[in-house]
Amino acid sequence: MTVGIDPAAFRAFERAGWESRDKATNYAAAWGPITGRAVDCLLDAARVEPGNQVLDLASGPGYVAAAACRRGAVAIGVDIAESMVSLAQQLYPEVAFRRSEAEKLPFPEGSFDMVVANFLINHLAAPEVALAETSRVLRPGGRAAFTVWDSPDQARFMVVLLDAVATVGAPPPSELPAGPPIFRFSEDGEFERLLTGAGLKQPDVRRLAYQHHFASSDALWNCLVLASVRLGAVVLSQPHLTQQLIKRQFERNLQPYRNDTGFTLPVSVKLGVGIKHRG
């Protein structure tokens, strides 16, 4: 756990933010096409096959659990926010979803062949606790696979906003609890230590790099500000003039990525896999 962070306070902030139905649907529309591109690689890394029992942590709109079911696995998705559980159940009525914190899973030891999570870890104030729970509910020899954002020089589609906030000098809102560093686990060694610290052996961390097209600067702005919790809070808590300054700087930061149909930005992901020790 990172020093200076209150895990309970940050968890409550995240849960409250995602409980908005608008936030859930905005996330599905804006982030789904971006994060969804890592789903098949995540399931491949976990080696999900027909008949496997799969747990999808922080299932959000349900893409990963549904994709696992299409492979013939038996999957269940859990999420901290009831709004996300409701949306996922609406989108994929054939898949089981339920509300649960990743740090306290309501399943017996050794319940699953695989545990997967697409962009969960960067939302956790105490990722070590969630990874210990992951290891607990895995059967011996089971595989766990997680994605996180790559380093700021690689995951540029988010950093154009973060850099704008920094350039303007906008302070973090007082109501925002201290949270985990967004890019902490972009460093391979740090990611591997998280996996091995939970008792997961043979850690393997790899990069997935692709590009994503946005039709306009507003499309990316709305994705980062209106369809997220922590980034949105940083911007929307500012005075109106400061928000305008951030938006102008954001648009300047986007110019190197402009093309005839909008903006195309690099997206980069780290995918980490570990295996629960037998015996």
N, C-alpha and C positions, 0 to 999 in steps of 0.2 A: 504494500500500500504506500502511495506517495505521501511524504510528510506534508502536514498542513491541510490535508483533505479530510472532511467529515463524510465518510461513505454514506451514512444514513441521510444526511441533508442533501447530498448530491443525487442519491437515488430517488428521493422524494421529488426533487426538482425535475428530474428526467421523467418520472412517472406522470407528474402533473402536466408537463408539457405535451407528452404524447397522448394524453387522455382526450384531447380535443378531437372530435370527429373530423373537423376541417383539416387539422394537422395530419391525421392519418391518411385521409384521401389525397391531400396535397403531396405527402411523401410518396404515396404509391404512384402518382402521376409523374412527379418530377425526378425522384431518385430511383424508382424502379428500373427504368431503362439503363441507368448507369450501373447500379449495384447488381442488377440482374445478369449482367454479362459475366460475372464471376461464378455464377451458380453451378454451371456444369463442371468447371474446374474444381470447385469445392467438393462436389459429390464424387468426381473422379479421384481426387486425392484421398477421400475417405473410403474409396472402393465400395461404394454403395451398389448392391446387387439385389436381384429379386429375393424376397423373403427376409431380408435384413430388417431388424428393428432399429429405427432411426429417430433420434431426438434432434429437433431443430430449435436451437436457443435463439431468443429474440427474433421470433419468426416474422414480425412485422406484418406485411400484407400476405404472407404465406407462400411466397414464391419457392423457397427452398424445399419446404415440406411437400408441396405439390409436385415439384420436379422429382423428388425422391420416390413419391408414390407412382409417378409415371414410369419409373425404372422397375417397378414391381416390389418396392420395399413397403414396409408398414411404418408410416411416419406419424409423429405427433409434433405439433409446434407449440411452443410456449412463448409468451411475451408478457412484459411487465404491465402493459396498458390494455385495459379492457376494450378500448376503442380499436386497437390493432387486432385483438382477438376476434372482435365482432366483424371487422372488415375482412379478415382472412377467411372466416367461416362463410361469409357472404360470397366471396370470390371463389372459394374452393369448398363447397358443401360436403364433398366426399372425403375430406381430410379432417382429422381431429385436431382441434386447437383448444388451449386453455390458458388462463392467466397464471403466471408464476414468475417469481424472481429467479434469475440465473444463479444467485448466491444461495438459494434454499429451494432445491428441487423436490417436488412431492412424489418421488419415485424410489423404489427400493434399490439397494446396491445391486449392480450388475444387471440392470434392466435392459440395456441397449447394446447393440453391436457397434453402432456409430453414433457419435454426437457431433453435430456441425453447427456453426454459427457464422453468418455472413455479416460482418461489420458490427459485432457486438462489443468486442473488447475495448474499443476506444470510447464506449459509453459507460464503462465501469470504473468506479472509484476504487474498488477492491477486486481487481481481476484475479488475483491469486485465490480468493475465496471461490469465485465462480469456476475456476479451473480445477480446484480441489473437488467441487461438486460434480463437475464433468467426469473426473476420474472415478469418483465413487459410483456413479450410475452406469459406467461402462463395464462390460464384462471383460475378464482377462483376455488379452489379445485384441480387444476392440480398438478402433481408431477414432481419434478426434481431429477435426480440421476446422481452422478458423481463418477468416480474412480480416485484415486491418488496412488502413491507408498507408501508402508508401511515404517516403520522406518529402518534405516541402518542395524540393527541387524537381521532384517527379510528379507528384499529385497536384499539378498546377491549377486545375479547375477550381479547387477550393482556395488556393493560396492567393489568387487574385483578389479575393475579398479580405482575407486575413491581412495581406500586405496593405490594402487600402485603409483598414482600421488602424494599423500601426502607423502609417504615414500621417494620417489625420491626428493621431494621438488620442483617440477616443478611449476613455478609461472603461474598465469592465464595470457593469452595473453592480451596485451594492447588494442587490437582492439575489445575484447569481452566486451560488456557493462555489468555492474553489473546486475545480474539476481536474481530472487526469489530463496529462499532456496528450494532445490529439495524436501526435506522431511518435510517441514513446516506443511503440513496438515496430516501427519501420526499420529499426536497427536489428539485423539478423540475430546478433548475440543476445540482445534483450528479449526477443521473441522466443528464442530457444531456451533461455533460462526460465521463462514463464512456463513453458511446456514441461521441462524436466523437473521444475519445482513442484509440479502437481503429480509427479510420478509417471509422466508420459515419456517413454523411451524413444530412441531413434528419431529425434526431432529433425524435421526437414522443413526449411523455409525457402520459398521461391518467390519470384516476382512475376506478376501478370501485368502487362502494359498494353494499353489500347488508347484510342482517342474517342472523344465523344463530341458530337456536333450540337450546337445550340443555335436556334434560328435567330435569336436576338440577344442583346445584352440583358434585356428584361427577363428572358427565359431563364438565364443562369442566375440572375439576381433573385428571382422568385424561388428558385430551387434552393439556394443557399440561405435565404432570409425567411421566406414564408413557409418552407417545407422542412425546416430543421428546428431543433429546440435550442441548443446552446449557441450556435452561430446567430440565429434569429434574435435571441435575447440580447446579445452583445450589441447588435445594430439598433433594434427597435426600442431599446431603453434610452437611447441617446436623444438629446433635444433635436427638434426638427432640422435646424440648421446643420448640426453635426451629421445627421443622416444624409442630408443633401451633399455635404462635402465628401462623405464616404462613398456615396453613389458616383460622384464625378471622378474621384480617384479610381474607383473600381472600373469605370468605363475606360479611363486612360490605360489602366493595367491590361485591359482586354485587347487593346489595339494590335499587338503583335500576332494575335490569333485570328484576326479578321480574314474572311474570304468572301467570295461573291454571294454566298448563301447564308452568311451569319458568322459564327465563330466555332473553330474546332480546337479543342484543348486536350492536352495529355491527361490521361487518367492512369494511375499506377497503384497497384495493390500488392501487399505481401500476404502470402498464403502459407500458414504453418500447420504442420501435421505431426502428431505424436501417437504412440501405441501404448496401451496400458500393459504393464508388465504381467506376464503369466506367473502364477505361483507366489 
